[in-house]
């Protein structure tokens, strides 16, 4: 179900549907609809950016990589050890999600 991806990511990010709606400037009823039917394409980039996920994965689930990985970020991380990359991803994601 398309809304299941959103529901899972809201929990991981620590959002309730009400809080997420408030942060996005949407109504709770709108977010409830997304939890049932999925995020509409016109809203996918805004929602994906806030949850730090790939918009395509969020909307259609057709890509296997749910993480939002920009080419610039990936190029930057190439010079670090795997442990350092994991730590840097945590730091980078903290800047992407305004809680």
Gaussian input, Z-matrix of N, CA and C with variables (Angstrom, degrees):
# hf/3-21g

backbone

0 1
 N
 C     1     B1
 C     2     B2     1     A1
 N     3     B3     2     A2     1     D1
 C     4     B4     3     A3     2     D2
 C     5     B5     4     A4     3     D3
 N     6     B6     5     A5     4     D4
 C     7     B7     6     A6     5     D5
 C     8     B8     7     A7     6     D6
 N     9     B9     8     A8     7     D7
 C    10    B10     9     A9     8     D8
 C    11    B11    10    A10     9     D9
 N    12    B12    11    A11    10    D10
 C    13    B13    12    A12    11    D11
 C    14    B14    13    A13    12    D12
 N    15    B15    14    A14    13    D13
 C    16    B16    15    A15    14    D14
 C    17    B17    16    A16    15    D15
 N    18    B18    17    A17    16    D16
 C    19    B19    18    A18    17    D17
 C    20    B20    19    A19    18    D18
 N    21    B21    20    A20    19    D19
 C    22    B22    21    A21    20    D20
 C    23    B23    22    A22    21    D21
 N    24    B24    23    A23    22    D22
 C    25    B25    24    A24    23    D23
 C    26    B26    25    A25    24    D24
 N    27    B27    26    A26    25    D25
 C    28    B28    27    A27    26    D26
 C    29    B29    28    A28    27    D27
 N    30    B30    29    A29    28    D28
 C    31    B31    30    A30    29    D29
 C    32    B32    31    A31    30    D30
 N    33    B33    32    A32    31    D31
 C    34    B34    33    A33    32    D32
 C    35    B35    34    A34    33    D33
 N    36    B36    35    A35    34    D34
 C    37    B37    36    A36    35    D35
 C    38    B38    37    A37    36    D36
 N    39    B39    38    A38    37    D37
 C    40    B40    39    A39    38    D38
 C    41    B41    40    A40    39    D39
 N    42    B42    41    A41    40    D40
 C    43    B43    42    A42    41    D41
 C    44    B44    43    A43    42    D42
 N    45    B45    44    A44    43    D43
 C    46    B46    45    A45    44    D44
 C    47    B47    46    A46    45    D45
 N    48    B48    47    A47    46    D46
 C    49    B49    48    A48    47    D47
 C    50    B50    49    A49    48    D48
 N    51    B51    50    A50    49    D49
 C    52    B52    51    A51    50    D50
 C    53    B53    52    A52    51    D51
 N    54    B54    53    A53    52    D52
 C    55    B55    54    A54    53    D53
 C    56    B56    55    A55    54    D54
 N    57    B57    56    A56    55    D55
 C    58    B58    57    A57    56    D56
 C    59    B59    58    A58    57    D57
 N    60    B60    59    A59    58    D58
 C    61    B61    60    A60    59    D59
 C    62    B62    61    A61    60    D60
 N    63    B63    62    A62    61    D61
 C    64    B64    63    A63    62    D62
 C    65    B65    64    A64    63    D63
 N    66    B66    65    A65    64    D64
 C    67    B67    66    A66    65    D65
 C    68    B68    67    A67    66    D66
 N    69    B69    68    A68    67    D67
 C    70    B70    69    A69    68    D68
 C    71    B71    70    A70    69    D69
 N    72    B72    71    A71    70    D70
 C    73    B73    72    A72    71    D71
 C    74    B74    73    A73    72    D72
 N    75    B75    74    A74    73    D73
 C    76    B76    75    A75    74    D74
 C    77    B77    76    A76    75    D75
 N    78    B78    77    A77    76    D76
 C    79    B79    78    A78    77    D77
 C    80    B80    79    A79    78    D78
 N    81    B81    80    A80    79    D79
 C    82    B82    81    A81    80    D80
 C    83    B83    82    A82    81    D81
 N    84    B84    83    A83    82    D82
 C    85    B85    84    A84    83    D83
 C    86    B86    85    A85    84    D84
 N    87    B87    86    A86    85    D85
 C    88    B88    87    A87    86    D86
 C    89    B89    88    A88    87    D87
 N    90    B90    89    A89    88    D88
 C    91    B91    90    A90    89    D89
 C    92    B92    91    A91    90    D90
 N    93    B93    92    A92    91    D91
 C    94    B94    93    A93    92    D92
 C    95    B95    94    A94    93    D93
 N    96    B96    95    A95    94    D94
 C    97    B97    96    A96    95    D95
 C    98    B98    97    A97    96    D96
 N    99    B99    98    A98    97    D97
 C   100   B100    99    A99    98    D98
 C   101   B101   100   A100    99    D99
 N   102   B102   101   A101   100   D100
 C   103   B103   102   A102   101   D101
 C   104   B104   103   A103   102   D102
 N   105   B105   104   A104   103   D103
 C   106   B106   105   A105   104   D104
 C   107   B107   106   A106   105   D105
 N   108   B108   107   A107   106   D106
 C   109   B109   108   A108   107   D107
 C   110   B110   109   A109   108   D108
 N   111   B111   110   A110   109   D109
 C   112   B112   111   A111   110   D110
 C   113   B113   112   A112   111   D111
 N   114   B114   113   A113   112   D112
 C   115   B115   114   A114   113   D113
 C   116   B116   115   A115   114   D114
 N   117   B117   116   A116   115   D115
 C   118   B118   117   A117   116   D116
 C   119   B119   118   A118   117   D117
 N   120   B120   119   A119   118   D118
 C   121   B121   120   A120   119   D119
 C   122   B122   121   A121   120   D120
 N   123   B123   122   A122   121   D121
 C   124   B124   123   A123   122   D122
 C   125   B125   124   A124   123   D123
 N   126   B126   125   A125   124   D124
 C   127   B127   126   A126   125   D125
 C   128   B128   127   A127   126   D126
 N   129   B129   128   A128   127   D127
 C   130   B130   129   A129   128   D128
 C   131   B131   130   A130   129   D129
 N   132   B132   131   A131   130   D130
 C   133   B133   132   A132   131   D131
 C   134   B134   133   A133   132   D132
 N   135   B135   134   A134   133   D133
 C   136   B136   135   A135   134   D134
 C   137   B137   136   A136   135   D135
 N   138   B138   137   A137   136   D136
 C   139   B139   138   A138   137   D137
 C   140   B140   139   A139   138   D138
 N   141   B141   140   A140   139   D139
 C   142   B142   141   A141   140   D140
 C   143   B143   142   A142   141   D141
 N   144   B144   143   A143   142   D142
 C   145   B145   144   A144   143   D143
 C   146   B146   145   A145   144   D144
 N   147   B147   146   A146   145   D145
 C   148   B148   147   A147   146   D146
 C   149   B149   148   A148   147   D147
 N   150   B150   149   A149   148   D148
 C   151   B151   150   A150   149   D149
 C   152   B152   151   A151   150   D150
 N   153   B153   152   A152   151   D151
 C   154   B154   153   A153   152   D152
 C   155   B155   154   A154   153   D153
 N   156   B156   155   A155   154   D154
 C   157   B157   156   A156   155   D155
 C   158   B158   157   A157   156   D156
 N   159   B159   158   A158   157   D157
 C   160   B160   159   A159   158   D158
 C   161   B161   160   A160   159   D159
 N   162   B162   161   A161   160   D160
 C   163   B163   162   A162   161   D161
 C   164   B164   163   A163   162   D162
 N   165   B165   164   A164   163   D163
 C   166   B166   165   A165   164   D164
 C   167   B167   166   A166   165   D165
 N   168   B168   167   A167   166   D166
 C   169   B169   168   A168   167   D167
 C   170   B170   169   A169   168   D168
 N   171   B171   170   A170   169   D169
 C   172   B172   171   A171   170   D170
 C   173   B173   172   A172   171   D171
 N   174   B174   173   A173   172   D172
 C   175   B175   174   A174   173   D173
 C   176   B176   175   A175   174   D174
 N   177   B177   176   A176   175   D175
 C   178   B178   177   A177   176   D176
 C   179   B179   178   A178   177   D177
 N   180   B180   179   A179   178   D178
 C   181   B181   180   A180   179   D179
 C   182   B182   181   A181   180   D180
 N   183   B183   182   A182   181   D181
 C   184   B184   183   A183   182   D182
 C   185   B185   184   A184   183   D183
 N   186   B186   185   A185   184   D184
 C   187   B187   186   A186   185   D185
 C   188   B188   187   A187   186   D186
 N   189   B189   188   A188   187   D187
 C   190   B190   189   A189   188   D188
 C   191   B191   190   A190   189   D189
 N   192   B192   191   A191   190   D190
 C   193   B193   192   A192   191   D191
 C   194   B194   193   A193   192   D192
 N   195   B195   194   A194   193   D193
 C   196   B196   195   A195   194   D194
 C   197   B197   196   A196   195   D195
 N   198   B198   197   A197   196   D196
 C   199   B199   198   A198   197   D197
 C   200   B200   199   A199   198   D198
 N   201   B201   200   A200   199   D199
 C   202   B202   201   A201   200   D200
 C   203   B203   202   A202   201   D201
 N   204   B204   203   A203   202   D202
 C   205   B205   204   A204   203   D203
 C   206   B206   205   A205   204   D204
 N   207   B207   206   A206   205   D205
 C   208   B208   207   A207   206   D206
 C   209   B209   208   A208   207   D207
 N   210   B210   209   A209   208   D208
 C   211   B211   210   A210   209   D209
 C   212   B212   211   A211   210   D210
 N   213   B213   212   A212   211   D211
 C   214   B214   213   A213   212   D212
 C   215   B215   214   A214   213   D213
 N   216   B216   215   A215   214   D214
 C   217   B217   216   A216   215   D215
 C   218   B218   217   A217   216   D216
 N   219   B219   218   A218   217   D217
 C   220   B220   219   A219   218   D218
 C   221   B221   220   A220   219   D219
 N   222   B222   221   A221   220   D220
 C   223   B223   222   A222   221   D221
 C   224   B224   223   A223   222   D222
 N   225   B225   224   A224   223   D223
 C   226   B226   225   A225   224   D224
 C   227   B227   226   A226   225   D225
 N   228   B228   227   A227   226   D226
 C   229   B229   228   A228   227   D227
 C   230   B230   229   A229   228   D228
 N   231   B231   230   A230   229   D229
 C   232   B232   231   A231   230   D230
 C   233   B233   232   A232   231   D231
 N   234   B234   233   A233   232   D232
 C   235   B235   234   A234   233   D233
 C   236   B236   235   A235   234   D234
 N   237   B237   236   A236   235   D235
 C   238   B238   237   A237   236   D236
 C   239   B239   238   A238   237   D237
 N   240   B240   239   A239   238   D238
 C   241   B241   240   A240   239   D239
 C   242   B242   241   A241   240   D240
 N   243   B243   242   A242   241   D241
 C   244   B244   243   A243   242   D242
 C   245   B245   244   A244   243   D243
 N   246   B246   245   A245   244   D244
 C   247   B247   246   A246   245   D245
 C   248   B248   247   A247   246   D246
 N   249   B249   248   A248   247   D247
 C   250   B250   249   A249   248   D248
 C   251   B251   250   A250   249   D249
 N   252   B252   251   A251   250   D250
 C   253   B253   252   A252   251   D251
 C   254   B254   253   A253   252   D252
 N   255   B255   254   A254   253   D253
 C   256   B256   255   A255   254   D254
 C   257   B257   256   A256   255   D255
 N   258   B258   257   A257   256   D256
 C   259   B259   258   A258   257   D257
 C   260   B260   259   A259   258   D258
 N   261   B261   260   A260   259   D259
 C   262   B262   261   A261   260   D260
 C   263   B263   262   A262   261   D261
 N   264   B264   263   A263   262   D262
 C   265   B265   264   A264   263   D263
 C   266   B266   265   A265   264   D264
 N   267   B267   266   A266   265   D265
 C   268   B268   267   A267   266   D266
 C   269   B269   268   A268   267   D267
 N   270   B270   269   A269   268   D268
 C   271   B271   270   A270   269   D269
 C   272   B272   271   A271   270   D270
 N   273   B273   272   A272   271   D271
 C   274   B274   273   A273   272   D272
 C   275   B275   274   A274   273   D273
 N   276   B276   275   A275   274   D274
 C   277   B277   276   A276   275   D275
 C   278   B278   277   A277   276   D276
 N   279   B279   278   A278   277   D277
 C   280   B280   279   A279   278   D278
 C   281   B281   280   A280   279   D279
 N   282   B282   281   A281   280   D280
 C   283   B283   282   A282   281   D281
 C   284   B284   283   A283   282   D282
 N   285   B285   284   A284   283   D283
 C   286   B286   285   A285   284   D284
 C   287   B287   286   A286   285   D285
 N   288   B288   287   A287   286   D286
 C   289   B289   288   A288   287   D287
 C   290   B290   289   A289   288   D288
 N   291   B291   290   A290   289   D289
 C   292   B292   291   A291   290   D290
 C   293   B293   292   A292   291   D291
 N   294   B294   293   A293   292   D292
 C   295   B295   294   A294   293   D293
 C   296   B296   295   A295   294   D294

   B1=1.4543
   B2=1.5351
   B3=1.3122
   B4=1.4568
   B5=1.5290
   B6=1.3095
   B7=1.4535
   B8=1.5221
   B9=1.3233
   B10=1.4692
   B11=1.5230
   B12=1.3275
   B13=1.4642
   B14=1.5236
   B15=1.3305
   B16=1.4626
   B17=1.5199
   B18=1.3108
   B19=1.4671
   B20=1.5328
   B21=1.3079
   B22=1.4647
   B23=1.5205
   B24=1.3170
   B25=1.4628
   B26=1.5254
   B27=1.3148
   B28=1.4677
   B29=1.5229
   B30=1.3192
   B31=1.4667
   B32=1.5186
   B33=1.3147
   B34=1.4620
   B35=1.5289
   B36=1.3241
   B37=1.4666
   B38=1.5249
   B39=1.3294
   B40=1.4614
   B41=1.5172
   B42=1.3199
   B43=1.4641
   B44=1.5232
   B45=1.3071
   B46=1.4547
   B47=1.5201
   B48=1.3192
   B49=1.4664
   B50=1.5282
   B51=1.3254
   B52=1.4711
   B53=1.5219
   B54=1.3190
   B55=1.4627
   B56=1.5283
   B57=1.3164
   B58=1.4519
   B59=1.5249
   B60=1.3249
   B61=1.4699
   B62=1.5255
   B63=1.3194
   B64=1.4655
   B65=1.5330
   B66=1.3236
   B67=1.4668
   B68=1.5322
   B69=1.3303
   B70=1.4645
   B71=1.5247
   B72=1.3362
   B73=1.4638
   B74=1.5162
   B75=1.3238
   B76=1.4609
   B77=1.5259
   B78=1.3083
   B79=1.4663
   B80=1.5242
   B81=1.3089
   B82=1.4662
   B83=1.5283
   B84=1.3271
   B85=1.4591
   B86=1.5359
   B87=1.3294
   B88=1.4609
   B89=1.5209
   B90=1.3267
   B91=1.4711
   B92=1.5278
   B93=1.3254
   B94=1.4691
   B95=1.5357
   B96=1.3305
   B97=1.4620
   B98=1.5135
   B99=1.3366
   B100=1.4643
   B101=1.5178
   B102=1.3294
   B103=1.4647
   B104=1.5238
   B105=1.3203
   B106=1.4606
   B107=1.5338
   B108=1.3415
   B109=1.4654
   B110=1.5212
   B111=1.3193
   B112=1.4545
   B113=1.5190
   B114=1.3082
   B115=1.4647
   B116=1.5306
   B117=1.3334
   B118=1.4676
   B119=1.5289
   B120=1.3161
   B121=1.4762
   B122=1.5246
   B123=1.3188
   B124=1.4694
   B125=1.5254
   B126=1.3250
   B127=1.4643
   B128=1.5242
   B129=1.3307
   B130=1.4625
   B131=1.5275
   B132=1.3232
   B133=1.4593
   B134=1.5191
   B135=1.3121
   B136=1.4629
   B137=1.5319
   B138=1.3204
   B139=1.4644
   B140=1.5234
   B141=1.3197
   B142=1.4641
   B143=1.5219
   B144=1.3185
   B145=1.4680
   B146=1.5259
   B147=1.3051
   B148=1.4604
   B149=1.5292
   B150=1.3232
   B151=1.4623
   B152=1.5256
   B153=1.3344
   B154=1.4592
   B155=1.5278
   B156=1.3311
   B157=1.4650
   B158=1.5211
   B159=1.3086
   B160=1.4468
   B161=1.5308
   B162=1.3471
   B163=1.4705
   B164=1.5284
   B165=1.3211
   B166=1.4688
   B167=1.5190
   B168=1.3176
   B169=1.4624
   B170=1.5242
   B171=1.3150
   B172=1.4592
   B173=1.5235
   B174=1.3220
   B175=1.4608
   B176=1.5218
   B177=1.3128
   B178=1.4662
   B179=1.5156
   B180=1.3153
   B181=1.4592
   B182=1.5132
   B183=1.3325
   B184=1.4643
   B185=1.5237
   B186=1.3048
   B187=1.4612
   B188=1.5252
   B189=1.3004
   B190=1.4576
   B191=1.5173
   B192=1.3233
   B193=1.4502
   B194=1.5196
   B195=1.3313
   B196=1.4550
   B197=1.5192
   B198=1.3103
   B199=1.4670
   B200=1.5191
   B201=1.3090
   B202=1.4577
   B203=1.5164
   B204=1.3122
   B205=1.4617
   B206=1.5169
   B207=1.3153
   B208=1.4532
   B209=1.5233
   B210=1.3237
   B211=1.4692
   B212=1.5285
   B213=1.3358
   B214=1.4600
   B215=1.5220
   B216=1.3276
   B217=1.4661
   B218=1.5160
   B219=1.3228
   B220=1.4600
   B221=1.5271
   B222=1.3212
   B223=1.4694
   B224=1.5267
   B225=1.3143
   B226=1.4648
   B227=1.5271
   B228=1.3253
   B229=1.4655
   B230=1.5300
   B231=1.3079
   B232=1.4647
   B233=1.5236
   B234=1.3225
   B235=1.4561
   B236=1.5189
   B237=1.3344
   B238=1.4646
   B239=1.5249
   B240=1.3265
   B241=1.4703
   B242=1.5329
   B243=1.3369
   B244=1.4676
   B245=1.5385
   B246=1.3236
   B247=1.4692
   B248=1.5261
   B249=1.3254
   B250=1.4582
   B251=1.5279
   B252=1.3215
   B253=1.4685
   B254=1.5220
   B255=1.3395
   B256=1.4666
   B257=1.5207
   B258=1.3220
   B259=1.4653
   B260=1.5264
   B261=1.3207
   B262=1.4651
   B263=1.5273
   B264=1.3194
   B265=1.4730
   B266=1.5302
   B267=1.3078
   B268=1.4710
   B269=1.5293
   B270=1.3114
   B271=1.4634
   B272=1.5260
   B273=1.3190
   B274=1.4656
   B275=1.5233
   B276=1.3135
   B277=1.4692
   B278=1.5252
   B279=1.3183
   B280=1.4658
   B281=1.5249
   B282=1.3184
   B283=1.4566
   B284=1.5209
   B285=1.3094
   B286=1.4694
   B287=1.5120
   B288=1.3183
   B289=1.4586
   B290=1.5233
   B291=1.3254
   B292=1.4662
   B293=1.5153
   B294=1.3278
   B295=1.4695
   B296=1.4993
   A1=109.11
   A2=116.54
   A3=120.94
   A4=112.63
   A5=118.55
   A6=121.47
   A7=113.89
   A8=116.84
   A9=119.92
   A10=111.95
   A11=116.85
   A12=119.27
   A13=110.44
   A14=116.28
   A15=120.34
   A16=110.52
   A17=117.09
   A18=121.34
   A19=110.80
   A20=116.74
   A21=121.42
   A22=111.04
   A23=117.02
   A24=120.38
   A25=112.00
   A26=117.94
   A27=119.88
   A28=110.28
   A29=116.56
   A30=120.46
   A31=111.23
   A32=116.90
   A33=121.25
   A34=110.48
   A35=116.68
   A36=121.19
   A37=112.80
   A38=117.20
   A39=120.46
   A40=114.72
   A41=117.02
   A42=121.22
   A43=111.49
   A44=116.17
   A45=120.56
   A46=106.14
   A47=118.90
   A48=118.78
   A49=112.51
   A50=117.30
   A51=120.40
   A52=111.69
   A53=116.76
   A54=120.63
   A55=110.43
   A56=116.93
   A57=120.91
   A58=110.52
   A59=116.86
   A60=120.87
   A61=110.18
   A62=116.78
   A63=120.81
   A64=111.23
   A65=116.79
   A66=121.19
   A67=110.48
   A68=117.04
   A69=121.26
   A70=113.31
   A71=116.78
   A72=119.31
   A73=112.40
   A74=116.14
   A75=122.94
   A76=108.99
   A77=116.47
   A78=119.90
   A79=109.56
   A80=115.47
   A81=120.05
   A82=110.06
   A83=116.60
   A84=120.64
   A85=110.92
   A86=116.52
   A87=120.23
   A88=110.48
   A89=116.32
   A90=120.33
   A91=110.37
   A92=117.90
   A93=120.36
   A94=110.84
   A95=116.43
   A96=120.26
   A97=111.50
   A98=116.09
   A99=119.59
   A100=111.04
   A101=116.79
   A102=120.44
   A103=111.30
   A104=117.20
   A105=121.52
   A106=112.29
   A107=116.13
   A108=120.68
   A109=114.69
   A110=117.71
   A111=121.05
   A112=111.34
   A113=115.80
   A114=122.46
   A115=108.72
   A116=117.84
   A117=118.84
   A118=110.90
   A119=116.79
   A120=120.17
   A121=113.77
   A122=118.68
   A123=119.80
   A124=112.51
   A125=117.75
   A126=121.85
   A127=112.68
   A128=116.91
   A129=120.15
   A130=113.60
   A131=119.38
   A132=119.71
   A133=111.58
   A134=116.55
   A135=120.40
   A136=110.75
   A137=116.50
   A138=121.62
   A139=110.31
   A140=117.23
   A141=121.12
   A142=111.67
   A143=116.80
   A144=120.33
   A145=110.06
   A146=116.56
   A147=120.58
   A148=111.55
   A149=117.09
   A150=120.96
   A151=112.94
   A152=116.55
   A153=122.18
   A154=111.97
   A155=115.18
   A156=120.94
   A157=109.07
   A158=115.19
   A159=122.36
   A160=108.40
   A161=119.23
   A162=120.80
   A163=113.54
   A164=116.88
   A165=119.57
   A166=110.82
   A167=117.22
   A168=120.99
   A169=110.60
   A170=116.22
   A171=121.08
   A172=111.90
   A173=117.53
   A174=121.18
   A175=112.91
   A176=117.39
   A177=119.05
   A178=114.17
   A179=117.24
   A180=120.27
   A181=113.83
   A182=117.51
   A183=119.45
   A184=113.55
   A185=116.80
   A186=117.96
   A187=108.58
   A188=116.72
   A189=119.88
   A190=112.70
   A191=117.84
   A192=121.64
   A193=109.72
   A194=117.12
   A195=119.41
   A196=112.28
   A197=117.54
   A198=119.90
   A199=111.16
   A200=114.62
   A201=120.37
   A202=107.35
   A203=116.56
   A204=120.89
   A205=108.71
   A206=116.46
   A207=119.49
   A208=109.37
   A209=117.22
   A210=119.98
   A211=112.34
   A212=116.85
   A213=120.33
   A214=111.30
   A215=115.97
   A216=120.12
   A217=110.48
   A218=116.79
   A219=120.45
   A220=111.12
   A221=117.28
   A222=120.37
   A223=110.42
   A224=116.71
   A225=121.67
   A226=110.80
   A227=117.33
   A228=121.69
   A229=113.70
   A230=119.14
   A231=121.54
   A232=113.49
   A233=118.29
   A234=119.84
   A235=114.67
   A236=117.81
   A237=121.17
   A238=111.59
   A239=115.13
   A240=120.21
   A241=108.99
   A242=117.35
   A243=119.53
   A244=113.49
   A245=117.37
   A246=119.82
   A247=111.28
   A248=115.65
   A249=119.44
   A250=110.96
   A251=116.91
   A252=120.62
   A253=110.10
   A254=117.29
   A255=120.37
   A256=110.91
   A257=116.82
   A258=120.78
   A259=111.02
   A260=116.83
   A261=120.05
   A262=111.76
   A263=117.63
   A264=119.85
   A265=110.77
   A266=117.02
   A267=120.38
   A268=110.02
   A269=115.90
   A270=120.33
   A271=110.40
   A272=117.64
   A273=121.44
   A274=110.52
   A275=117.31
   A276=119.29
   A277=111.52
   A278=118.20
   A279=120.44
   A280=110.99
   A281=117.11
   A282=120.60
   A283=112.24
   A284=117.17
   A285=121.08
   A286=112.61
   A287=118.40
   A288=121.42
   A289=111.19
   A290=118.09
   A291=118.73
   A292=110.57
   A293=117.50
   A294=121.79
   A295=109.83
   D1=135.00
   D2=-176.29
   D3=-60.99
   D4=-39.17
   D5=-178.93
   D6=-68.05
   D7=-20.92
   D8=-179.81
   D9=-63.66
   D10=-35.92
   D11=178.04
   D12=-63.11
   D13=-43.40
   D14=178.52
   D15=-64.22
   D16=-45.43
   D17=-179.46
   D18=-58.27
   D19=-44.52
   D20=179.85
   D21=-63.23
   D22=-45.61
   D23=-178.24
   D24=-68.77
   D25=-32.98
   D26=175.81
   D27=-62.00
   D28=-43.66
   D29=179.16
   D30=-63.64
   D31=-45.04
   D32=-179.59
   D33=-61.31
   D34=-40.39
   D35=-178.61
   D36=-80.30
   D37=-7.04
   D38=178.03
   D39=82.23
   D40=22.16
   D41=179.07
   D42=-98.53
   D43=140.76
   D44=163.03
   D45=-87.76
   D46=159.32
   D47=176.54
   D48=-57.12
   D49=-37.46
   D50=179.37
   D51=-64.93
   D52=-45.81
   D53=-179.41
   D54=-65.92
   D55=-41.42
   D56=178.90
   D57=-61.78
   D58=-43.81
   D59=177.52
   D60=-59.26
   D61=-43.72
   D62=-179.93
   D63=-62.02
   D64=-46.11
   D65=-178.75
   D66=-62.44
   D67=-37.53
   D68=-179.43
   D69=-81.04
   D70=-14.03
   D71=-175.26
   D72=77.48
   D73=26.65
   D74=178.55
   D75=-110.96
   D76=168.92
   D77=175.47
   D78=-85.76
   D79=159.17
   D80=176.38
   D81=-62.21
   D82=-36.09
   D83=179.63
   D84=-63.10
   D85=-37.17
   D86=177.74
   D87=-63.17
   D88=-48.31
   D89=179.70
   D90=-63.95
   D91=-39.02
   D92=175.96
   D93=-58.92
   D94=-39.34
   D95=176.81
   D96=-63.39
   D97=-40.45
   D98=177.82
   D99=-64.18
   D100=-35.18
   D101=179.02
   D102=-67.62
   D103=-23.45
   D104=177.56
   D105=-90.03
   D106=-42.40
   D107=-170.92
   D108=-113.26
   D109=-9.10
   D110=-176.13
   D111=98.09
   D112=165.72
   D113=-178.58
   D114=-80.31
   D115=130.27
   D116=178.54
   D117=-69.04
   D118=148.15
   D119=-178.19
   D120=-53.32
   D121=-34.80
   D122=-177.36
   D123=-68.36
   D124=-16.40
   D125=179.81
   D126=-109.89
   D127=-4.46
   D128=-170.32
   D129=-62.72
   D130=-37.08
   D131=-176.91
   D132=-70.25
   D133=-41.01
   D134=178.77
   D135=-64.11
   D136=-45.95
   D137=179.68
   D138=-66.42
   D139=-45.41
   D140=-178.82
   D141=-62.55
   D142=-39.35
   D143=179.39
   D144=-63.96
   D145=-43.53
   D146=-179.04
   D147=-65.76
   D148=-36.69
   D149=-178.61
   D150=-93.19
   D151=-2.29
   D152=178.14
   D153=59.80
   D154=49.29
   D155=176.98
   D156=-130.02
   D157=165.16
   D158=177.20
   D159=-71.61
   D160=126.58
   D161=-178.85
   D162=-58.47
   D163=-38.97
   D164=179.66
   D165=-63.12
   D166=-42.53
   D167=178.18
   D168=-61.58
   D169=-41.05
   D170=-178.09
   D171=-65.38
   D172=-41.64
   D173=-173.72
   D174=-84.45
   D175=-46.78
   D176=-174.34
   D177=-120.30
   D178=-13.62
   D179=178.83
   D180=66.49
   D181=17.28
   D182=-174.49
   D183=-82.80
   D184=-19.13
   D185=178.49
   D186=-96.43
   D187=150.54
   D188=-175.75
   D189=-84.95
   D190=-17.18
   D191=-176.19
   D192=-99.19
   D193=107.09
   D194=-178.75
   D195=-78.60
   D196=-21.91
   D197=-176.94
   D198=-75.64
   D199=144.63
   D200=176.59
   D201=-86.28
   D202=109.12
   D203=-176.11
   D204=-124.13
   D205=101.96
   D206=179.96
   D207=-75.68
   D208=150.45
   D209=177.87
   D210=-59.00
   D211=-35.78
   D212=179.94
   D213=-64.98
   D214=-43.76
   D215=179.49
   D216=-65.21
   D217=-43.72
   D218=-179.28
   D219=-63.43
   D220=-39.57
   D221=178.02
   D222=-64.63
   D223=-40.67
   D224=178.55
   D225=-61.78
   D226=-41.86
   D227=-174.44
   D228=-76.72
   D229=-11.46
   D230=-175.90
   D231=-61.60
   D232=-26.78
   D233=-176.23
   D234=-86.89
   D235=5.64
   D236=-175.88
   D237=-110.11
   D238=159.04
   D239=175.96
   D240=-71.32
   D241=161.54
   D242=179.17
   D243=-55.81
   D244=-39.58
   D245=178.48
   D246=-65.08
   D247=-40.11
   D248=178.43
   D249=-67.78
   D250=-38.15
   D251=178.01
   D252=-61.48
   D253=-44.71
   D254=178.52
   D255=-59.30
   D256=-45.06
   D257=-179.87
   D258=-64.99
   D259=-42.02
   D260=179.62
   D261=-66.68
   D262=-35.65
   D263=177.14
   D264=-62.72
   D265=-39.25
   D266=177.03
   D267=-61.94
   D268=-45.31
   D269=-179.78
   D270=-64.61
   D271=-45.77
   D272=-179.98
   D273=-61.57
   D274=-43.68
   D275=-178.39
   D276=-66.37
   D277=-29.43
   D278=177.56
   D279=-64.13
   D280=-31.78
   D281=178.83
   D282=-78.58
   D283=-22.25
   D284=-178.80
   D285=-82.36
   D286=-24.11
   D287=-174.78
   D288=-109.17
   D289=103.66
   D290=177.10
   D291=-82.08
   D292=99.76
   D293=-178.73
   D294=-87.29

